Amino acid sequence: MPQKPKELNIEALLLGNAPPLDPATIHLPTWEPTKCSVRENGSIIGYAANTNQGIIRDYNEDRVSIVLNIMQPPSKKDVENWPKCSFFGVFDGHGGNTCADFLRDNLHQFIIKDPHFPKNPKQAIINGYKKAESYFLDTVENFAAGR
């Protein structure tokens, strides 16, 4: 007869006085549905992404962004030969989902709208991260100040 999964004693686990975990009998929280490709997309043969809520919280703050075939924005119409490109991101909430939600929905836009994209994608990614961070922090500070 199979063993019933043990419930985790989170406090004992965190304090380090719990017995060693047995992977065969441990009960982990449920996984969220996997996001995955159903066919090739250009040079991308396939992809999959999965997150779970972990053992501390009873909810998941992780966010996944998969943007296939990023379209050329109107502000970049002068760029010839727009590349076929996609964006993949995994964002960990670390105690809240607000920033992870913001990055999931917007980071790729900060990157592709950077003047260095698409000719220098490395610099565009660096600049995009900096601009996204600055915008997010300004927004949060203004909200906190009641503006």
N, C-alpha and C positions, 0 to 999 in steps of 0.2 A: 504494500500500500504506500503511495507517495506521501512524503512528509508535507504537512501544512506549512506554507511560508510563515516565517516569524515576522512579527511587526518590529520595526526598529525602535530602540530606545535612543532617541536623538540626543538627549542630555548626556547619557552615559557615553555615547559615541563621541560627542564633542569634547567631553571632559577627559577622555582617554582611559576611562576605567571600564570600558565595555569589553566583553570577550571578543576574540577575533571573529570576523564575519565569515559565514560559510556561503560562498556564491551559489551553491545548489539550493539553499533554502531561504535566502534573503528575499524579501518582498520589496521591489522598487516601485515607485509611483508609475502610473501609466504614461506611456509615450504618446506624444501628439502624432497625428498622421504625418507620414513622410511626404515631403514634396519632391517629386521626381519627374524626369523627362519621360515622354512617351515616344519621342523620335529625335533624330539628330537635328541640330540647328547650326548650320555652317560648320565651323571647325569644332564645335562642341558636340562630341559624340553622345554624351549623356551626363546627367547630374542628379544628385539627390541631396536633400538636407533634412535633418531631423533634430529636434530639441526635446528635452523633457524638463519637468518641473523640479527635479532634484529631490533631495530628502529633507530639506529644511523648511521650505514653504509649501503650502498646499495649492499653489498656483504657479504659472510660468511667466517670467518676465523677459525671456529671450524673444528675439524677433529675427525673422529671416527675410531677406529681400532677394528676389530673383527677377531681374528685368532683362528680357530677351529682346534682341534687335532694337537697341536704343535709337530712336529716330533723331534726325538732325533737327535741332531747335531752330526756330525762326531767326534767332540772333546769330546763327552760324551759317546762314544761307550762302555766304561768300566762300565757304570752305568747299573746295572741289574734292571729289572722291571721299565722301564721308564713309568711314569704315563700318563694316558690319561688326558691331560690338555688343557685348552683354555685360551685366553687372551682377555680381553675387556678393552678398554680405550677410554676416551673422553678428547680431548685436546682443550683448548680455546686459540685462537690466540692472544688475548690481543694486538691488534694493528699491527699484522702481522701474516702471516701463515707459515713462514719458520720453526720456532721451532716446531709448531704443526705438520707440515708435517714430520719433522725429527723424532719426537717421535712416530707418527702413524706408520711409516715404520720401526723403529729400537728398540724402548724401550723393546719390548718382547725379542729380541735377546740378549740385555745386561743382562736381567734377567736370561734367561735359560742358558746362557754361564757362569754365575757366578759359582765359585766352590761350593757354598752352595746349588745350585739347583740340584736335587729336594729334598734333605733331609731336608733342612731348608729354605723353600720358603720365610718366612718373611725376613730373612737376605739377601737372594738373591734379593728380591725386593728393599730393602734399598740400597744395593750395586749397583744394576742395575740402579737405579735412579741417584746415585752419579756418576757412570761412564758415563752414557748418558749425564748428565749435563756437566761434565768436557770435554768430547769429543766435544760436541756441542759448548761450549764456546771457546775452543782452535781453532776449525775450523773457527768460526766467527772472532776471533781475528787475526788469520793468514790471512784470506781473507781480512780483513780491512787493514792489514799491507802490503798487496800486495805480500804475500808469497804463 
